[in-house]
């Protein structure tokens, strides 16, 4: 009589609980202290790209909220400013204009300068203006100054029809493919504003003197950046002095790109680019070293 061997009963595997499945699927993030040397964690910034988009869109939507003229102010501000410059510095002071019509020359200087002024002001105030986020929620704090320099790009684009209209009236069109370099000069203005914004936003957390300093600085800046005159028409020694101001390189290069103005001297442009990079690295270093204390100090 044969005996039948029975295999031992298998215990059914228990299904993982919902909590265990969520823990396996949810990625873990390790928060480390911010390094004290100039460093941008690109992976972390990419992870928070949706927050960045929301911050920028929020600032764009509320920028002209409850205003009668709305986004038309982006057209009127450069138009009014350029009109005053043309009358005062063109008709009375007779500032040098080169071979470009003076209204086109001035508007081509006002538009990037307006962008820089808005970017510098917004990025310098970005931490204090978003105090609840800084004190209650973790996210890369560099998103706030970075978003503040992106928002004014909307105003810059909206204000371009003023320049295009003057280019059509005075027939001041670019001569060739240098028009493709125009975004590079705006990028230089962005990097310059962001570097100074990093520095001033960190300082503004502790010392609230920054809102009083910026208007004084911005009143003088157009005079030392060539907004009201052609930089290539002033004495060479002053051109080299102005070369240490990155906005001089921005305005000269922008005019060359969009108006067909004389080509900038690239050695002087390189000086402005180098100064801008140094300012960016110094501002980022100060920002990152102060970042761990923002929530306690602000």
SVG drawing of the C-alpha trace seen along z (x, -y; Angstrom):
<svg xmlns="http://www.w3.org/2000/svg" viewBox="-10 -124 51 126">
<polyline fill="none" stroke="black" stroke-width="0.4" points="0.0,0.0 1.6,-3.2 1.6,-6.2 1.0,-9.6 3.2,-12.3 1.5,-15.6 3.4,-18.8 3.3,-21.2 0.6,-23.8 1.9,-27.1 1.1,-30.2 -0.4,-32.9 1.8,-35.9 0.3,-38.9 -0.2,-41.9 1.7,-45.0 -0.4,-47.7 -1.2,-51.0 1.2,-52.8 4.1,-50.5 3.3,-50.9 3.1,-54.7 6.4,-54.7 8.1,-52.7 6.8,-54.9 7.4,-58.2 10.9,-59.5 13.0,-60.5 14.6,-63.9 17.5,-64.8 17.8,-68.4 21.4,-69.5 22.8,-72.8 23.4,-75.3 27.1,-75.4 28.9,-78.6 30.5,-78.8 28.7,-80.0 26.6,-77.1 23.3,-76.5 21.8,-73.0 20.3,-72.6 18.6,-69.3 16.8,-70.9 15.8,-73.9 14.4,-71.6 12.5,-69.6 10.8,-72.8 10.2,-74.1 6.4,-74.0 6.7,-76.2 8.9,-78.6 6.2,-78.7 3.5,-79.5 5.5,-82.2 6.2,-83.9 2.6,-83.6 1.3,-85.0 3.5,-88.1 2.5,-88.6 -1.2,-88.4 -1.1,-90.8 1.3,-93.2 -1.4,-95.5 -4.4,-94.1 -7.0,-96.8 -5.3,-99.4 -7.4,-101.3 -4.9,-101.0 -3.6,-97.6 -0.8,-96.3 -0.8,-99.5 1.5,-100.9 4.3,-98.7 3.9,-100.8 3.3,-104.2 6.2,-104.1 9.0,-103.8 7.2,-106.2 6.8,-108.9 10.4,-108.5 11.8,-108.6 9.8,-111.8 11.3,-113.6 14.8,-112.5 14.4,-113.6 13.2,-117.0 15.6,-117.7 18.8,-115.9 18.2,-116.0 16.7,-119.5 18.3,-121.5 21.4,-119.6 22.4,-118.4 23.8,-115.1 25.8,-113.2 23.6,-110.9 25.9,-109.5 24.4,-108.4 21.1,-107.2 18.0,-109.3 17.9,-110.5 14.3,-109.2 15.2,-105.7 18.5,-105.9 16.8,-106.9 14.0,-104.4 16.5,-101.6 18.3,-102.6 15.2,-103.1 13.7,-99.6 16.6,-97.5 17.2,-100.0 13.5,-99.8 13.9,-96.0 17.0,-96.2 15.4,-98.6 12.3,-96.4 14.4,-93.3 16.8,-94.8 13.9,-96.2 11.9,-93.0 14.8,-90.6 16.1,-92.8 12.6,-92.8 11.8,-89.2 12.5,-87.6 10.8,-90.2 7.8,-90.3 7.3,-86.5 7.8,-86.3 5.2,-83.6 6.8,-81.3 10.3,-81.9 9.4,-81.3 7.0,-78.3 7.8,-76.3 11.0,-74.7 12.0,-75.4 15.2,-76.7 15.2,-80.4 17.0,-81.3 13.7,-80.8 12.4,-84.1 15.1,-86.4 15.2,-84.3 11.5,-84.6 11.7,-88.4 14.0,-88.9 11.9,-86.8 8.6,-88.7 9.8,-92.1 10.6,-90.3 6.8,-90.5 7.0,-94.3 10.0,-94.3 8.2,-92.4 5.1,-94.5 7.2,-97.7 8.9,-96.6 6.2,-98.1 7.2,-101.6 10.7,-100.9 9.5,-99.2 7.2,-102.1 10.2,-104.6 12.4,-102.3 9.8,-102.4 9.3,-106.2 13.1,-107.0 14.1,-103.9 16.6,-102.7 16.6,-98.9 19.4,-96.5 21.9,-96.0 22.3,-92.2 22.1,-89.1 23.3,-90.9 19.6,-91.1 20.0,-87.5 22.4,-88.7 19.8,-90.9 18.6,-88.3 22.3,-87.8 22.5,-91.4 19.2,-91.1 20.6,-88.0 23.6,-90.0 21.2,-92.5 19.4,-89.6 22.6,-88.1 23.7,-91.5 20.3,-92.3 20.2,-88.8 23.7,-89.0 23.0,-92.3 19.5,-91.1 21.1,-88.1 23.3,-90.4 20.7,-93.1 18.0,-90.6 20.3,-88.9 21.2,-92.2 17.6,-93.4 16.6,-90.5 18.7,-92.0 19.0,-95.7 15.9,-97.4 17.9,-100.2 17.8,-98.6 14.4,-100.1 15.9,-103.6 19.1,-102.9 17.8,-101.5 15.8,-104.6 18.9,-106.8 21.1,-104.3 18.5,-103.9 18.3,-107.7 22.0,-107.9 22.4,-104.7 20.9,-105.9 23.4,-108.8 26.4,-106.5 25.1,-103.8 24.6,-105.7 20.8,-105.8 20.7,-109.5 23.7,-109.5 25.8,-107.4 28.6,-105.9 30.9,-105.8 30.7,-109.6 32.2,-110.5 36.0,-110.6 37.8,-107.3 38.9,-107.6 35.3,-107.9 34.3,-105.0 36.8,-102.8 35.5,-104.1 31.9,-103.3 32.9,-99.9 33.1,-98.8 29.3,-99.3 27.7,-96.1 24.6,-98.1 26.8,-100.2 27.7,-97.0 24.0,-95.9 22.7,-99.2 25.5,-99.6 25.1,-96.0 21.3,-96.2 21.4,-99.3 23.9,-97.7 21.7,-94.6 18.3,-96.3 19.1,-99.7 22.2,-99.1 24.1,-101.5 28.0,-101.3 29.3,-98.0 30.5,-98.0 34.1,-97.7 34.3,-94.1 37.3,-94.5 35.2,-97.0 32.1,-94.7 34.3,-91.9 35.1,-94.1 31.4,-94.6 30.7,-90.9 33.5,-90.1 32.2,-92.6 28.7,-91.1 30.0,-87.6 32.0,-88.6 29.0,-90.4 26.8,-87.4 29.3,-85.0 29.8,-87.4 26.0,-88.0 25.3,-84.2 28.0,-83.5 26.5,-86.0 23.0,-84.7 23.9,-81.1 26.0,-81.8 23.1,-83.8 20.3,-81.4 20.2,-79.2 19.5,-82.2 16.8,-83.8 13.8,-82.3 15.1,-83.3 16.3,-86.9 13.5,-88.0"/>
</svg>
